[in-house]
């Protein structure tokens, strides 16, 4: 009986080895629908990234134009201040009298009229 028991025990061991060897690991495949969703997601991310970059470029361009405009305004303001100073220097009474005298004009009190406000 011991030989029968050994045979049964060996058969059980062989069955266990066969059952262990027959375990198949299956890889999960991506279905067509899932592949389409992944592609749509990739396209969406690419589109949004492109849109963000183009918006940043437009903002940069606008800021650059604003800075250039501010610089030209400041430069024109300086020019205007310089011209106002020149006008105030050139419109002094002494200069006007000197220019009038150079041109041969004389002050005649009979021709001067006083205007009151």
C-alpha angles and dihedrals in degrees: 000000000000091000090053089050090049091051091050090048091050091048090052091050091049091049090051091050091048091048091050091048094049095059105115121198109214121205115226110243124212111241124227092253092051090049090052091050091050091049091048090050092050092049090048093051091048091049093049091047091051091048092051092049093048091049091051090050091051091049090049091050092049092048090050091052090049091051092049091049092049090050092051090047091052091048092049090048090054090049091050092050090050091049092049089053090050091049091051090048094047095045098059116128094237092057092046091050091048092049091048091050091049090054091050099253119146131198110248111186092203091063095048116098122193115225118201123200 
